[in-house]
Amino acid sequence: MMGVNLLADLTIKGKAGLLLILAILISLPFWSSSYIISVATITLYLAILGQSWNLMLGFAGLLSLGHALFVGISAYLAAYVFSVLGLPPVISVFPAVLLAILMGMLIGYLGFRFSIGGVYFALLTIAFAELVRISVDHMGFIGGTEGLFLPVSEGDRKGVDLINLRGHPFMFYYLAMVLAFLTLAGCRTLLKSKLGYYWQAIRDDQDAAQALGINVFRYKMYAVIYSSGIAGVAGVFYAFYQNSLFPESVFGIERSIEVTLGPIVGGVGSLFGPVLGAFILTPLGEGLTELIDFLKNSGIIDPKLKLNGLKLLIWGLVVSLIVLFKPRGIWPWLSDKLGFCRTEGD
């Protein structure tokens, strides 16, 4: 049903384009390299997180710059109970996502109850993410700064074991694809529901929405709950795909900024924007990394030259250009030009 609703927003051109993209994604493992599959898996993962972040800002007008918090705490919980207690992720995903939701509710309660909005709410999310990162740094039972590693055997990289999330990289790729589709369809359902219309009313004019009788506190809390829950699911996936977690790389502000860039490039507030943004920025970043390695190995540039920040610099330039020339994002502009959607911005 959700998939049918998603197609209802598309014109014939849009449906044909979506089917073509799905055909390419489904067939990708059969004609591409393992490296491309890994890049595509991370791209789909970031598309899920982009949808999660977009639900808060694009739908409800809540700016979060600490979204890595929800990913990290769910990833650490699922990884810890699997490593120590042997609890499979198919079960641990529920307490992991619940923990992410409870953290989101705590931040939301403090922010909304004390009328902390805009950039100050964003600072609140950053503060909580940093607080948890520093705390995890000093928690020796989950590895601390040395990291938490999931046990992996040679046989774990073969076959398909969805119960324990152990298997071939193809399994993770297709799982990421399914989760991305479900997230996209679920966000479309929410956006077109009464809840979604309330969110948009609050985003556009909170005072007017409250004057119309909308319980602003309640519906903003719903946005945080759904957003943190989606991020929590993505966190469990990330833990078992990477098999290693480090506080700095999981909770760091860079990870939260990375989540925001896809929706900004693709189009904040649109459904397909975060997906398009992820498919632009992630291959671009990986392509730059490969290009730098090639130039160093071929001797064109000095192998000792430090270019660690080049990818972030290029990303910053891309985002700046898009904000300057296409402030609504690429997807709304592309959709208008090609006539993909029936409603503007979808």
C-alpha contacts under 8 A as a table, 3 or more apart, distances in Angstrom:
res1	aa1	res2	aa2	distance
1	M	4	V	5.08
1	M	5	N	6.27
2	M	5	N	5.06
2	M	6	L	6.20
2	M	185	A	5.36
2	M	186	G	6.66
2	M	188	R	7.95
2	M	189	T	6.67
3	G	6	L	5.01
3	G	7	L	6.35
3	G	185	A	5.96
4	V	7	L	5.20
4	V	8	A	6.30
5	N	8	A	5.03
5	N	9	D	7.14
5	N	185	A	7.63
5	N	188	R	7.73
5	N	189	T	7.28
6	L	9	D	5.82
6	L	10	L	7.50
6	L	185	A	5.86
6	L	188	R	6.47
6	L	189	T	7.88
7	L	10	L	5.34
7	L	15	K	6.60
8	A	11	T	7.88
9	D	341	C	5.72
9	D	342	R	5.52
9	D	343	T	6.70
9	D	346	D	7.30
10	L	13	K	7.52
10	L	14	G	4.94
10	L	15	K	5.75
10	L	340	F	5.75
10	L	341	C	4.37
10	L	342	R	5.70
11	T	14	G	4.91
11	T	15	K	6.12
11	T	339	G	7.06
11	T	340	F	5.42
11	T	341	C	5.44
11	T	342	R	5.94
12	I	15	K	5.12
12	I	16	A	6.14
12	I	340	F	7.51
13	K	16	A	5.16
13	K	17	G	6.10
13	K	338	L	7.76
13	K	339	G	6.87
13	K	340	F	5.54
14	G	17	G	5.06
14	G	18	L	6.09
14	G	339	G	7.19
14	G	340	F	3.96
14	G	341	C	6.23
15	K	18	L	5.07
15	K	19	L	6.12
15	K	340	F	7.64
16	A	19	L	5.18
16	A	20	L	6.16
17	G	20	L	5.09
17	G	21	I	6.24
18	L	21	I	5.12
18	L	22	L	6.11
19	L	22	L	5.01
19	L	23	A	6.06
20	L	23	A	5.09
20	L	24	I	6.30
21	I	24	I	5.11
21	I	25	L	6.15
22	L	25	L	5.05
22	L	26	I	5.96
23	A	26	I	5.24
23	A	27	S	6.09
24	I	27	S	5.31
24	I	28	L	5.77
25	L	28	L	5.11
26	I	29	P	7.43
26	I	174	Y	7.75
27	S	30	F	5.60
27	S	31	W	7.13
28	L	31	W	5.77
28	L	32	S	5.82
28	L	37	I	7.45
29	P	32	S	5.59
29	P	33	S	7.34
29	P	34	S	7.77
29	P	37	I	6.49
29	P	170	F	6.81
32	S	36	I	6.36
32	S	37	I	7.14
33	S	36	I	5.35
33	S	37	I	6.47
34	S	37	I	5.01
34	S	38	S	6.27
35	Y	38	S	5.14
35	Y	39	V	6.33
36	I	39	V	5.06
36	I	40	A	6.04
37	I	40	A	5.00
37	I	41	T	6.06
37	I	169	P	7.69
37	I	170	F	7.48
37	I	173	Y	6.89
38	S	41	T	5.07
38	S	42	I	6.35
38	S	169	P	7.45
38	S	173	Y	7.55
39	V	42	I	5.26
39	V	43	T	6.10
39	V	282	T	7.40
39	V	283	P	6.88
39	V	286	E	7.52
40	A	43	T	4.89
40	A	44	L	6.20
40	A	173	Y	7.28
41	T	44	L	5.23
41	T	45	Y	6.21
41	T	172	F	7.07
41	T	173	Y	4.91
41	T	176	A	6.27
41	T	177	M	7.76
42	I	45	Y	4.91
42	I	46	L	6.14
42	I	282	T	7.73
43	T	46	L	5.16
43	T	47	A	6.14
43	T	278	A	5.68
43	T	279	F	6.02
43	T	282	T	5.84
43	T	283	P	7.69
44	L	47	A	4.86
44	L	48	I	6.36
44	L	176	A	5.86
44	L	177	M	6.25
44	L	180	A	6.21
44	L	275	V	7.66
44	L	278	A	7.40
44	L	279	F	7.91
45	Y	48	I	5.23
45	Y	49	L	6.51
45	Y	176	A	6.11
45	Y	180	A	7.24
45	Y	234	A	6.78
45	Y	238	Y	7.83
46	L	49	L	4.96
46	L	50	G	5.87
46	L	259	V	6.60
46	L	262	G	7.75
46	L	278	A	6.06
47	A	50	G	4.90
47	A	51	Q	6.21
47	A	180	A	6.67
47	A	262	G	7.37
47	A	274	P	5.84
47	A	275	V	4.76
47	A	276	L	7.97
47	A	277	G	7.78
47	A	278	A	5.37
47	A	279	F	7.82
48	I	51	Q	5.20
48	I	52	S	6.33
48	I	179	L	7.32
48	I	180	A	5.26
48	I	183	T	6.42
48	I	184	L	7.82
48	I	230	I	7.59
48	I	231	A	7.64
48	I	234	A	6.95
48	I	275	V	7.73
49	L	52	S	4.88
49	L	53	W	6.22
49	L	230	I	7.38
49	L	231	A	5.82
49	L	234	A	6.85
49	L	259	V	6.13
50	G	53	W	5.17
50	G	54	N	5.92
50	G	259	V	5.55
50	G	260	T	6.46
50	G	262	G	6.05
50	G	263	P	5.71
50	G	274	P	5.14
50	G	275	V	7.22
50	G	278	A	7.58
51	Q	54	N	4.91
51	Q	55	L	6.07
51	Q	183	T	7.14
51	Q	184	L	7.06
51	Q	187	C	7.56
51	Q	263	P	7.46
51	Q	271	L	7.62
51	Q	274	P	5.79
51	Q	275	V	7.53
52	S	55	L	5.30
52	S	56	M	7.08
52	S	226	Y	7.76
52	S	227	S	4.71
52	S	228	S	7.12
52	S	230	I	5.80
52	S	231	A	6.04
53	W	56	M	5.46
53	W	57	L	6.51
53	W	58	G	7.92
53	W	64	S	7.32
53	W	67	H	7.15
53	W	227	S	6.42
53	W	259	V	7.16
53	W	260	T	6.81
53	W	263	P	7.93
54	N	57	L	5.21
54	N	58	G	4.75
54	N	59	F	6.69
54	N	263	P	6.39
54	N	268	V	6.17
54	N	269	G	6.27
54	N	274	P	7.25
55	L	58	G	5.61
55	L	59	F	5.03
55	L	60	A	6.78
55	L	187	C	7.32
55	L	223	A	6.80
55	L	226	Y	7.93
55	L	227	S	6.07
55	L	269	G	7.60
56	M	59	F	5.78
56	M	60	A	5.23
56	M	61	G	6.16
56	M	62	L	5.09
56	M	63	L	6.86
56	M	64	S	7.49
56	M	223	A	5.75
56	M	224	V	6.43
56	M	227	S	6.32
57	L	60	A	5.50
57	L	61	G	4.17
57	L	62	L	4.43
57	L	63	L	5.19
57	L	64	S	7.35
57	L	268	V	7.47
57	L	269	G	7.33
58	G	61	G	5.81
58	G	62	L	7.83
58	G	268	V	5.08
58	G	269	G	3.62
58	G	270	S	7.19
59	F	191	L	7.28
59	F	196	G	7.01
59	F	199	W	5.74
59	F	200	Q	5.61
59	F	203	R	6.86
59	F	269	G	5.72
60	A	199	W	4.47
60	A	200	Q	5.72
60	A	202	I	6.25
60	A	203	R	4.84
60	A	220	K	6.77
60	A	223	A	6.67
61	G	199	W	7.80
61	G	200	Q	7.77
61	G	202	I	7.28
61	G	203	R	4.38
61	G	204	D	7.67
62	L	117	G	7.53
62	L	118	G	6.95
62	L	121	F	7.63
62	L	203	R	7.77
63	L	118	G	6.29
63	L	119	V	6.95
63	L	121	F	6.72
63	L	122	A	5.36
64	S	67	H	6.22
64	S	121	F	7.04
64	S	122	A	4.71
64	S	123	L	7.99
64	S	125	T	5.95
64	S	126	I	7.78
65	L	122	A	5.27
65	L	123	L	7.15
65	L	125	T	6.02
65	L	126	I	5.72
65	L	253	I	7.64
65	L	256	S	5.81
65	L	257	I	6.64
65	L	260	T	7.74
66	G	69	L	5.83
66	G	122	A	7.27
66	G	125	T	4.68
66	G	126	I	4.43
66	G	127	A	7.72
66	G	128	F	7.40
66	G	129	A	5.48
66	G	253	I	6.77
66	G	256	S	5.38
67	H	70	F	5.83
67	H	71	V	7.05
67	H	125	T	7.35
67	H	129	A	7.72
67	H	228	S	7.86
67	H	231	A	7.72
67	H	256	S	5.21
67	H	259	V	7.42
68	A	71	V	5.06
68	A	72	G	5.92
68	A	129	A	7.04
68	A	250	V	6.63
68	A	251	F	5.25
68	A	252	G	7.18
68	A	253	I	7.49
68	A	255	R	5.88
68	A	256	S	4.86
68	A	259	V	7.88
69	L	72	G	5.17
69	L	73	I	6.21
69	L	100	A	7.96
69	L	128	F	7.48
69	L	129	A	4.86
69	L	132	V	7.44
69	L	250	V	8.00
69	L	251	F	5.66
70	F	73	I	5.64
70	F	74	S	6.36
70	F	100	A	4.91
70	F	101	I	7.72
70	F	103	M	7.39
70	F	104	G	7.41
70	F	228	S	5.78
70	F	229	G	7.92
70	F	231	A	5.80
70	F	232	G	5.62
70	F	235	G	7.37
71	V	74	S	5.62
71	V	75	A	6.07
71	V	100	A	7.47
71	V	231	A	5.30
71	V	232	G	5.18
71	V	233	V	7.78
71	V	234	A	6.48
71	V	235	G	4.14
71	V	236	V	7.64
71	V	250	V	7.62
71	V	251	F	7.98
72	G	75	A	5.05
72	G	76	Y	6.03
72	G	235	G	6.13
72	G	247	P	7.98
72	G	250	V	5.51
72	G	251	F	5.84
73	I	76	Y	5.19
73	I	77	L	6.11
73	I	96	A	7.32
73	I	99	L	7.25
73	I	100	A	6.42
73	I	232	G	7.78
73	I	235	G	7.70
74	S	77	L	5.23
74	S	78	A	6.14
74	S	93	V	7.75
74	S	96	A	4.35
74	S	97	V	5.88
74	S	99	L	6.61
74	S	100	A	5.90
74	S	232	G	5.20
74	S	233	V	7.49
74	S	235	G	5.47
74	S	236	V	5.95
75	A	78	A	5.39
75	A	79	A	6.02
75	A	96	A	7.21
75	A	232	G	7.42
75	A	235	G	4.54
75	A	236	V	4.62
75	A	237	F	7.61
75	A	238	Y	6.76
75	A	239	A	5.06
75	A	245	L	7.99
76	Y	79	A	5.12
76	Y	80	Y	5.88
76	Y	142	I	7.87
76	Y	148	L	7.87
76	Y	239	A	7.27
76	Y	245	L	7.27
77	L	80	Y	5.18
77	L	81	V	6.24
77	L	92	S	7.81
77	L	96	A	5.72
78	A	81	V	5.53
78	A	82	F	6.16
78	A	89	P	6.19
78	A	92	S	5.40
78	A	93	V	6.38
78	A	96	A	5.88
78	A	236	V	6.11
78	A	239	A	7.56
79	A	82	F	5.17
79	A	83	S	6.05
79	A	148	L	7.78
79	A	149	F	7.96
79	A	150	L	6.47
79	A	236	V	7.69
79	A	239	A	6.27
79	A	240	F	7.27
80	Y	83	S	5.14
80	Y	84	V	5.90
80	Y	85	L	7.67
80	Y	142	I	6.73
80	Y	148	L	7.74
81	V	84	V	5.28
81	V	85	L	4.92
81	V	86	G	6.19
81	V	87	L	5.63
81	V	88	P	7.99
81	V	92	S	7.23
82	F	85	L	5.62
82	F	86	G	4.34
82	F	87	L	4.69
82	F	88	P	5.74
82	F	89	P	6.96
82	F	92	S	7.81
82	F	150	L	7.71
83	S	86	G	5.74
83	S	87	L	7.92
83	S	150	L	5.88
83	S	151	P	6.68
87	L	91	I	6.82
87	L	92	S	6.39
88	P	91	I	5.70
88	P	92	S	6.19
88	P	163	I	6.25
88	P	164	N	4.92
88	P	165	L	7.94
89	P	92	S	4.62
89	P	93	V	5.37
89	P	163	I	6.67
89	P	164	N	5.68
89	P	165	L	6.82
89	P	236	V	7.35
90	V	93	V	5.81
90	V	94	F	7.95
90	V	162	L	7.57
90	V	163	I	5.35
90	V	164	N	6.72
90	V	165	L	7.95
91	I	94	F	6.10
91	I	95	P	7.95
92	S	95	P	5.62
92	S	96	A	6.04
93	V	96	A	4.98
93	V	97	V	5.89
93	V	233	V	6.82
93	V	236	V	6.42
94	F	97	V	5.32
94	F	98	L	6.04
95	P	98	L	4.84
95	P	99	L	6.02
96	A	99	L	5.19
96	A	100	A	6.45
96	A	232	G	6.61
96	A	233	V	7.89
96	A	236	V	7.40
97	V	100	A	5.05
97	V	101	I	6.18
97	V	228	S	7.87
97	V	229	G	5.51
97	V	230	I	7.89
97	V	232	G	4.60
97	V	233	V	6.05
98	L	101	I	5.01
98	L	102	L	6.08
98	L	229	G	7.22
98	L	232	G	7.95
99	L	102	L	5.08
99	L	103	M	6.18
100	A	103	M	5.17
100	A	104	G	6.18
100	A	228	S	5.77
100	A	229	G	6.24
100	A	231	A	7.73
100	A	232	G	5.55
101	I	104	G	4.93
101	I	105	M	6.04
101	I	224	V	7.74
101	I	225	I	5.38
101	I	226	Y	7.77
101	I	228	S	5.30
101	I	229	G	5.41
101	I	232	G	7.64
102	L	105	M	4.94
102	L	106	L	6.15
102	L	225	I	7.97
103	M	106	L	5.10
103	M	107	I	6.34
104	G	107	I	5.20
104	G	108	G	5.97
104	G	224	V	5.89
104	G	225	I	6.27
104	G	228	S	5.88
105	M	108	G	4.89
105	M	109	Y	5.82
105	M	221	M	6.65
105	M	224	V	6.70
105	M	225	I	6.43
106	L	109	Y	5.17
106	L	110	L	6.25
107	I	110	L	5.32
107	I	111	G	6.03
107	I	124	L	7.36
107	I	125	T	6.94
107	I	128	F	7.80
108	G	111	G	5.05
108	G	112	F	5.77
108	G	113	R	7.96
108	G	220	K	7.76
108	G	221	M	6.04
108	G	224	V	6.64
109	Y	112	F	5.38
109	Y	113	R	5.53
109	Y	221	M	7.41
110	L	113	R	5.48
110	L	114	F	6.09
110	L	116	I	7.81
111	G	114	F	5.61
111	G	115	S	5.91
111	G	116	I	4.61
111	G	117	G	6.84
111	G	121	F	6.16
111	G	124	L	7.51
112	F	115	S	4.81
112	F	116	I	5.89
112	F	117	G	7.39
112	F	217	F	6.21
112	F	220	K	7.91
113	R	116	I	7.75
113	R	217	F	7.49
116	I	120	Y	5.96
116	I	121	F	5.42
117	G	120	Y	5.57
117	G	121	F	4.76
117	G	122	A	7.81
118	G	121	F	5.48
118	G	122	A	6.62
119	V	122	A	4.91
119	V	123	L	6.25
120	Y	123	L	4.97
120	Y	124	L	6.24
121	F	124	L	4.92
121	F	125	T	6.44
122	A	125	T	5.22
122	A	126	I	6.38
123	L	126	I	4.99
123	L	127	A	6.07
124	L	127	A	5.06
124	L	128	F	6.37
125	T	128	F	5.28
125	T	129	A	6.23
126	I	129	A	5.09
126	I	130	E	6.13
126	I	253	I	7.40
127	A	130	E	5.20
127	A	131	L	6.03
128	F	131	L	4.94
128	F	132	V	6.17
129	A	132	V	5.31
129	A	133	R	6.13
129	A	251	F	6.25
129	A	252	G	7.71
129	A	253	I	7.95
130	E	133	R	4.93
130	E	134	I	6.11
130	E	251	F	7.15
130	E	252	G	7.34
130	E	253	I	7.94
131	L	134	I	5.34
131	L	135	S	6.17
132	V	135	S	4.93
132	V	136	V	6.04
132	V	251	F	7.74
133	R	136	V	5.21
133	R	137	D	6.17
133	R	247	P	5.56
133	R	248	E	6.88
133	R	251	F	5.60
133	R	252	G	7.32
134	I	137	D	5.01
134	I	138	H	6.79
134	I	247	P	7.84
135	S	138	H	5.44
135	S	139	M	6.53
136	V	139	M	4.99
136	V	142	I	7.61
136	V	144	G	5.75
136	V	145	T	7.77
136	V	247	P	6.34
137	D	140	G	7.80
137	D	144	G	4.36
137	D	145	T	4.94
137	D	247	P	6.16
138	H	144	G	5.25
138	H	145	T	7.23
139	M	142	I	5.87
139	M	143	G	6.63
139	M	144	G	4.91
140	G	143	G	4.89
140	G	144	G	4.77
141	F	144	G	7.26
142	I	147	G	7.32
142	I	148	L	5.79
143	G	146	E	5.42
143	G	147	G	4.66
143	G	148	L	4.87
144	G	147	G	5.71
144	G	148	L	7.54
144	G	246	F	7.75
144	G	247	P	7.37
145	T	246	F	6.51
145	T	247	P	6.53
146	E	246	F	6.99
147	G	244	S	6.82
147	G	245	L	5.43
147	G	246	F	4.47
147	G	247	P	7.06
148	L	244	S	5.63
148	L	245	L	5.13
148	L	246	F	6.60
149	F	243	N	5.85
149	F	244	S	4.43
149	F	245	L	6.51
150	L	240	F	7.52
150	L	243	N	4.99
150	L	244	S	6.15
151	P	243	N	7.58
152	V	156	D	6.10
152	V	243	N	7.61
153	S	156	D	5.20
153	S	157	R	7.39
154	E	157	R	5.91
154	E	158	K	7.65
155	G	158	K	5.48
155	G	159	G	8.00
155	G	167	G	7.89
156	D	159	G	7.58
156	D	166	R	5.10
156	D	167	G	5.20
156	D	168	H	7.55
157	R	166	R	6.50
157	R	167	G	4.53
157	R	168	H	4.73
157	R	169	P	7.19
158	K	166	R	7.85
158	K	167	G	4.82
158	K	168	H	4.61
159	G	167	G	5.07
159	G	168	H	5.64
160	V	165	L	7.90
160	V	166	R	6.63
160	V	167	G	4.64
160	V	168	H	6.47
160	V	171	M	6.31
161	D	164	N	5.78
161	D	165	L	5.59
161	D	166	R	5.16
161	D	167	G	5.69
162	L	165	L	4.65
162	L	166	R	6.68
162	L	167	G	7.82
163	I	166	R	7.89
165	L	240	F	6.34
166	R	240	F	7.54
167	G	171	M	6.23
167	G	172	F	7.63
168	H	171	M	5.41
168	H	172	F	7.14
169	P	172	F	5.21
169	P	173	Y	6.26
170	F	173	Y	4.96
170	F	174	Y	6.22
171	M	174	Y	5.37
171	M	175	L	6.04
172	F	175	L	4.97
172	F	176	A	5.98
172	F	241	Y	6.93
173	Y	176	A	5.17
173	Y	177	M	6.26
174	Y	177	M	4.90
174	Y	178	V	6.24
175	L	178	V	5.15
175	L	179	L	6.16
176	A	179	L	5.10
176	A	180	A	5.99
177	M	180	A	5.11
177	M	181	F	6.21
178	V	181	F	5.15
178	V	182	L	6.13
179	L	182	L	5.08
179	L	183	T	6.00
180	A	183	T	5.10
180	A	184	L	6.10
181	F	184	L	5.09
181	F	185	A	6.06
182	L	185	A	5.13
182	L	186	G	5.81
183	T	186	G	5.03
183	T	187	C	6.01
183	T	230	I	7.57
184	L	187	C	5.26
184	L	188	R	6.23
184	L	271	L	6.88
184	L	272	F	7.67
185	A	188	R	5.06
185	A	189	T	6.27
186	G	189	T	5.08
186	G	190	L	6.28
187	C	190	L	5.02
187	C	191	L	5.98
187	C	271	L	7.35
188	R	191	L	5.07
188	R	192	K	6.21
188	R	271	L	6.67
189	T	192	K	5.38
189	T	193	S	6.21
190	L	193	S	5.17
190	L	194	K	7.91
190	L	195	L	6.48
190	L	196	G	5.33
191	L	194	K	7.99
191	L	195	L	7.17
191	L	196	G	4.04
191	L	197	Y	6.74
192	K	195	L	7.94
192	K	196	G	5.76
192	K	197	Y	6.93
193	S	196	G	5.13
193	S	197	Y	6.48
194	K	197	Y	5.13
194	K	198	Y	6.24
195	L	198	Y	5.13
195	L	199	W	6.28
195	L	219	Y	7.39
196	G	199	W	5.01
196	G	200	Q	6.28
197	Y	200	Q	5.10
197	Y	201	A	6.17
198	Y	201	A	5.05
198	Y	202	I	6.21
198	Y	209	A	7.73
198	Y	214	I	7.12
198	Y	219	Y	7.27
199	W	202	I	5.12
199	W	203	R	6.07
199	W	219	Y	6.80
199	W	220	K	7.22
199	W	223	A	7.72
200	Q	203	R	4.89
200	Q	204	D	6.07
201	A	204	D	5.25
201	A	205	D	6.06
201	A	206	Q	6.85
201	A	208	A	7.94
201	A	209	A	5.70
202	I	205	D	5.34
202	I	206	Q	4.24
202	I	207	D	7.72
202	I	208	A	7.87
202	I	209	A	5.57
202	I	210	Q	7.85
202	I	216	V	6.87
203	R	206	Q	6.28
205	D	208	A	5.41
205	D	209	A	6.20
206	Q	209	A	5.07
206	Q	210	Q	6.16
206	Q	216	V	7.27
207	D	210	Q	5.14
207	D	211	A	6.16
208	A	211	A	4.97
208	A	212	L	6.32
209	A	212	L	5.15
209	A	213	G	6.74
209	A	214	I	5.62
209	A	216	V	7.38
210	Q	213	G	5.21
210	Q	214	I	4.96
210	Q	215	N	6.39
210	Q	216	V	6.10
211	A	214	I	7.29
215	N	218	R	5.52
215	N	219	Y	6.38
216	V	219	Y	5.42
216	V	220	K	6.01
217	F	220	K	5.37
217	F	221	M	6.20
218	R	221	M	5.14
218	R	222	Y	6.36
219	Y	222	Y	4.87
219	Y	223	A	6.40
220	K	223	A	5.08
220	K	224	V	6.47
221	M	224	V	5.10
221	M	225	I	6.12
222	Y	225	I	5.01
222	Y	226	Y	6.19
223	A	226	Y	5.37
223	A	227	S	6.03
224	V	227	S	5.13
224	V	228	S	5.90
225	I	228	S	5.40
225	I	229	G	5.97
226	Y	229	G	5.11
226	Y	230	I	6.28
227	S	230	I	5.36
227	S	231	A	6.32
228	S	231	A	4.98
228	S	232	G	6.00
229	G	232	G	4.92
229	G	233	V	6.46
230	I	233	V	5.26
230	I	234	A	6.41
231	A	234	A	5.01
231	A	235	G	6.11
232	G	235	G	4.92
232	G	236	V	6.51
233	V	236	V	5.34
233	V	237	F	6.49
234	A	237	F	5.07
234	A	238	Y	6.10
235	G	238	Y	4.97
235	G	239	A	6.22
236	V	239	A	5.23
236	V	240	F	6.60
237	F	240	F	5.57
237	F	241	Y	6.07
238	Y	241	Y	5.08
238	Y	242	Q	5.93
239	A	242	Q	5.49
239	A	243	N	5.57
239	A	244	S	6.67
239	A	245	L	6.84
240	F	243	N	5.02
242	Q	245	L	7.59
245	L	249	S	7.45
245	L	250	V	6.64
246	F	249	S	5.44
246	F	250	V	5.95
247	P	250	V	5.24
247	P	251	F	5.58
247	P	252	G	7.22
248	E	251	F	5.59
248	E	252	G	4.90
249	S	252	G	5.60
249	S	255	R	7.10
250	V	255	R	6.70
251	F	255	R	6.73
251	F	256	S	7.70
252	G	255	R	5.57
252	G	256	S	7.00
253	I	256	S	5.11
253	I	257	I	6.21
254	E	257	I	5.10
254	E	258	E	6.06
255	R	258	E	5.00
255	R	259	V	6.43
256	S	259	V	5.19
256	S	260	T	6.68
257	I	260	T	5.18
257	I	261	L	6.44
258	E	261	L	5.44
258	E	262	G	7.40
259	V	262	G	6.42
259	V	263	P	7.86
260	T	263	P	5.88
260	T	264	I	6.34
261	L	264	I	5.08
261	L	265	V	6.07
261	L	277	G	7.34
261	L	281	L	7.97
261	L	319	V	7.31
262	G	265	V	5.31
262	G	266	G	5.95
262	G	273	G	7.64
262	G	274	P	5.16
262	G	275	V	7.23
262	G	276	L	7.40
262	G	277	G	4.01
262	G	278	A	4.77
262	G	280	I	7.91
262	G	281	L	6.78
263	P	266	G	4.98
263	P	267	G	5.31
263	P	268	V	5.13
263	P	273	G	5.70
263	P	274	P	3.95
263	P	275	V	7.53
263	P	277	G	5.78
263	P	278	A	7.65
263	P	329	G	7.99
264	I	267	G	5.29
264	I	268	V	5.42
264	I	273	G	7.97
264	I	274	P	7.49
264	I	277	G	7.32
264	I	319	V	7.31
264	I	329	G	6.32
265	V	268	V	7.92
265	V	273	G	7.47
265	V	274	P	7.66
265	V	277	G	5.13
265	V	319	V	6.04
265	V	322	I	6.46
265	V	323	V	7.84
265	V	329	G	5.23
265	V	330	I	6.25
266	G	272	F	7.48
266	G	273	G	3.84
266	G	274	P	5.29
266	G	275	V	7.15
266	G	276	L	5.34
266	G	277	G	4.12
266	G	278	A	7.77
266	G	329	G	4.85
266	G	330	I	4.90
266	G	331	W	5.23
266	G	332	P	7.97
267	G	270	S	5.74
267	G	272	F	7.94
267	G	273	G	4.50
267	G	274	P	6.62
267	G	277	G	7.66
267	G	328	R	5.48
267	G	329	G	3.80
267	G	330	I	6.05
267	G	331	W	5.80
267	G	332	P	6.58
268	V	273	G	6.63
268	V	274	P	7.29
268	V	328	R	7.06
268	V	329	G	6.94
269	G	273	G	7.76
269	G	345	G	7.33
270	S	273	G	5.34
270	S	274	P	7.59
270	S	331	W	7.73
270	S	332	P	7.39
270	S	345	G	5.10
270	S	346	D	4.86
271	L	274	P	6.97
271	L	275	V	7.99
271	L	345	G	7.60
271	L	346	D	5.17
272	F	275	V	5.36
272	F	276	L	6.24
272	F	331	W	6.81
272	F	346	D	6.50
273	G	276	L	5.16
273	G	277	G	5.99
273	G	329	G	7.26
273	G	330	I	7.22
273	G	331	W	5.14
273	G	332	P	7.53
274	P	277	G	5.03
274	P	278	A	6.16
275	V	278	A	5.24
275	V	279	F	6.33
276	L	279	F	5.10
276	L	280	I	6.25
276	L	330	I	7.99
276	L	331	W	6.88
277	G	280	I	5.11
277	G	281	L	6.10
277	G	330	I	7.89
278	A	281	L	5.38
278	A	282	T	5.75
279	F	282	T	5.93
279	F	283	P	6.49
280	I	283	P	6.12
280	I	284	L	6.19
281	L	284	L	4.96
281	L	285	G	6.01
281	L	315	W	7.18
282	T	285	G	5.15
282	T	286	E	6.21
283	P	286	E	5.06
283	P	287	G	5.78
284	L	287	G	5.04
284	L	288	L	6.20
285	G	288	L	5.19
285	G	289	T	6.36
285	G	311	K	5.74
285	G	315	W	7.63
286	E	289	T	5.03
286	E	290	E	6.23
287	G	290	E	5.14
287	G	291	L	6.05
288	L	291	L	4.97
288	L	292	I	6.13
288	L	311	K	6.58
289	T	292	I	5.27
289	T	293	D	6.29
289	T	311	K	7.33
290	E	293	D	5.12
290	E	294	F	6.12
291	L	294	F	5.06
291	L	295	L	6.17
292	I	295	L	5.13
292	I	296	K	6.15
293	D	296	K	5.14
293	D	297	N	6.03
294	F	297	N	5.15
294	F	298	S	5.99
295	L	298	S	5.24
295	L	299	G	6.17
295	L	300	I	5.15
295	L	301	I	5.78
296	K	299	G	5.18
296	K	300	I	6.14
296	K	301	I	5.26
296	K	302	D	6.07
296	K	303	P	4.71
297	N	300	I	7.79
297	N	303	P	6.98
298	S	301	I	7.86
299	G	302	D	6.39
299	G	303	P	7.04
301	I	305	L	7.53
302	D	305	L	5.34
307	L	310	L	5.43
308	N	311	K	7.24
309	G	312	L	5.43
309	G	313	L	6.19
310	L	313	L	4.92
310	L	314	I	6.16
311	K	314	I	5.21
311	K	315	W	6.14
312	L	315	W	4.97
312	L	316	G	5.99
313	L	316	G	5.02
313	L	317	L	6.28
314	I	317	L	5.05
314	I	318	V	6.18
315	W	318	V	5.07
315	W	319	V	6.13
316	G	319	V	5.19
316	G	320	S	6.02
317	L	320	S	5.01
317	L	321	L	6.11
318	V	321	L	5.22
318	V	322	I	6.21
319	V	322	I	5.13
319	V	323	V	6.05
320	S	323	V	5.15
320	S	324	L	6.07
321	L	324	L	4.99
321	L	325	F	5.98
321	L	326	K	7.71
322	I	325	F	5.25
322	I	326	K	4.86
322	I	327	P	6.09
322	I	329	G	6.55
322	I	330	I	7.50
323	V	326	K	5.55
323	V	327	P	4.25
323	V	328	R	7.54
323	V	329	G	7.26
324	L	327	P	6.04
326	K	329	G	5.39
326	K	330	I	6.56
326	K	333	W	7.44
328	R	332	P	6.56
328	R	333	W	7.47
329	G	332	P	6.23
329	G	333	W	6.88
330	I	333	W	5.33
330	I	334	L	5.94
331	W	334	L	4.98
331	W	335	S	5.79
331	W	345	G	7.67
332	P	335	S	5.10
332	P	336	D	6.07
332	P	344	E	7.01
332	P	345	G	5.06
332	P	346	D	7.24
333	W	336	D	5.22
333	W	337	K	6.21
334	L	337	K	5.10
334	L	338	L	6.07
335	S	338	L	5.30
335	S	339	G	5.33
335	S	340	F	4.97
335	S	341	C	6.21
335	S	344	E	7.98
335	S	345	G	7.81
336	D	339	G	5.20
336	D	340	F	7.10
336	D	341	C	7.69
336	D	344	E	7.41
339	G	342	R	7.68
341	C	344	E	6.74
341	C	345	G	7.96
341	C	346	D	6.35
343	T	346	D	6.03
